[in-house]
Amino acid sequence: MGAQMLDGKAYAKTLAEQLKKEFAELKAKGREGHLVSLSIGSDESSDWYVSNQKKAAEKLGVRYTADRIDAASTREQAAARIREICARPDVTGMILQLPVPKHLDANDLAKVIDPAKNVEGVDPDNLGHLVMKQYRNLPCTARAAVELAAQSGIDFKGKHAVVLGRSIIVGKPAAMLLLDKDCTVTICHSRTPNLPEVCRQADILVTAMGAKPGIVNGDYVKPGAVVVDVATIAVEGGKYAGDCDFESVNKVAGWLSPVPGGVGSVTTQILFKNTLETLKRQ
């Protein structure tokens, strides 16, 4: 029969309806959301994300400013622009578009963003708040993955969750969020021995490797498991694939997120959900 789909597009639409209502209520009280995106130079994939974020902001009734500085900007110049944006009282939150030019360090620049306004949540301060379960701005993709898993209706308490990947953007924060939901969590990576065997123990499997399309097949999956595929990998023909070999995983899993149409569809709305929560705190 195949797995039931974790429909990211449908969940994103539900989130958008909720967010639009709440942003409008705050705007009526004189509190308008304003998200600023900073690009350093130009990159095709980054410009695509900016375009999508702008369209989403317009639908939600959120002010969106796409700022850009020259690709040759020094670290000091980039940091100065970040501080300038964050210092503006009309700015609710900001994001630094990736990738940045090779002579700059994105993690270093993320530290310059005011943590209270870093709505992507990937910085030492916000990650520290996550570890201490004092949530502020949660990493968007990790939050999207866990919220999409919840759409299966699974009771997280006591379940074994396996996270495949250890990045600070997805793997580590997703593991912490699942731990806070009372899951027993195992984090795996490319050097984990007997990887399929470990993954087969998972009631909830979150894959975030992003190295090779279809690397996770049905042998990695416990029958009936909730499988959330976070990876988005460009393949031939301008299409995208995930970590999972959809056909084989679909035969075993109870729930499965597709690529595209899964976590990626939710992540943009989570960015604005973080922006809304930041606006409320301000």
C-alpha positions, 0 to 999 in steps of 0.5 A, spaced: 500 500 500 505 504 501 507 509 506 502 515 508 505 522 505 507 527 510 505 533 506 509 539 507 505 543 502 499 542 505 502 543 512 505 549 510 499 552 507 496 551 514 501 555 517 501 560 512 493 561 514 495 562 522 501 566 521 497 571 516 492 572 521 497 573 527 501 578 523 495 582 521 492 582 528 499 585 530 499 590 525 492 593 527 496 594 533 501 598 530 506 592 530 508 590 523 513 585 522 519 586 518 524 581 515 531 583 512 535 579 508 542 580 507 546 577 501 553 578 500 554 578 492 550 574 488 548 567 487 543 563 483 541 559 489 541 564 494 537 569 489 532 564 488 531 563 496 530 571 496 525 571 491 521 565 494 522 569 501 519 575 498 513 572 495 511 568 502 512 575 506 507 579 501 502 573 502 503 573 509 503 581 510 510 582 512 515 587 510 521 584 507 527 588 505 532 584 500 539 588 502 545 586 498 552 588 499 558 587 494 561 580 493 568 583 495 566 586 501 571 585 507 569 582 513 569 588 517 564 591 512 559 585 512 559 586 520 558 593 519 552 592 515 549 586 519 550 591 526 547 597 522 541 592 520 540 589 527 540 596 530 534 599 526 528 599 531 523 597 525 527 591 524 524 585 527 529 580 524 534 578 519 537 573 515 544 572 512 543 569 505 548 563 504 553 561 501 557 567 502 564 569 498 569 564 500 574 569 503 568 570 508 566 565 514 558 564 514 559 562 522 563 568 524 558 573 521 552 569 524 555 571 531 555 578 529 547 578 528 543 580 534 541 573 537 534 576 539 533 578 531 537 572 528 530 568 526 534 563 522 537 561 529 543 558 527 548 561 532 552 560 538 547 564 543 540 561 540 543 554 539 545 555 547 538 556 548 536 550 545 540 546 549 538 549 555 531 548 553 530 556 553 527 556 546 528 563 542 529 562 535 530 555 533 534 553 527 528 553 521 530 547 518 530 542 524 524 545 527 520 544 520 523 537 520 520 535 527 513 539 526 512 535 520 514 529 523 508 531 528 503 531 523 503 523 523 500 524 529 505 520 533 506 520 540 513 522 541 514 520 548 518 514 549 520 513 542 526 511 539 528 517 534 535 516 529 537 522 526 542 521 520 547 527 520 550 531 525 550 539 522 549 545 526 543 547 521 539 540 522 542 534 525 544 537 532 538 541 533 533 536 531 536 531 535 535 536 541 528 538 539 526 530 539 530 529 546 525 535 549 519 531 546 522 525 551 524 521 545 530 516 546 535 519 541 541 516 537 545 521 532 548 517 526 553 520 521 557 517 515 562 514 520 557 510 524 558 502 523 552 498 521 548 504 519 542 500 516 542 496 523 542 502 527 537 506 523 532 500 523 531 501 530 528 508 529 520 509 530 522 516 527 528 517 522 530 524 520 535 523 514 539 530 513 546 527 510 545 531 503 551 527 500 548 522 495 541 521 492 537 515 495 543 513 500 537 511 505 533 505 502 528 500 505 533 496 509 534 502 513 527 503 515 523 499 521 516 497 518 511 503 520 516 508 522 515 515 521 521 517 516 522 525 515 527 526 509 530 533 510 535 533 504 534 537 498 539 534 492 540 537 485 539 532 480 539 531 472 534 535 469 533 541 474 530 536 479 531 535 486 532 528 490 532 527 498 537 522 502 531 516 501 530 512 495 523 513 495 520 507 492 524 502 497 523 506 503 515 507 501 514 500 501 516 499 508 515 506 512 508 508 515 509 515 514 514 519 509 516 526 507 517 527 499 522 531 496 520 536 494 514 537 497 516 535 504 520 539 509 523 544 504 516 547 503 515 548 511 522 551 512 520 558 509 514 558 513 518 556 520 522 562 518 516 567 518 514 563 524 520 565 528 519 572 525 512 572 528 515 570 535 520 575 535 515 580 534 511 578 539 517 578 544 519 585 542 
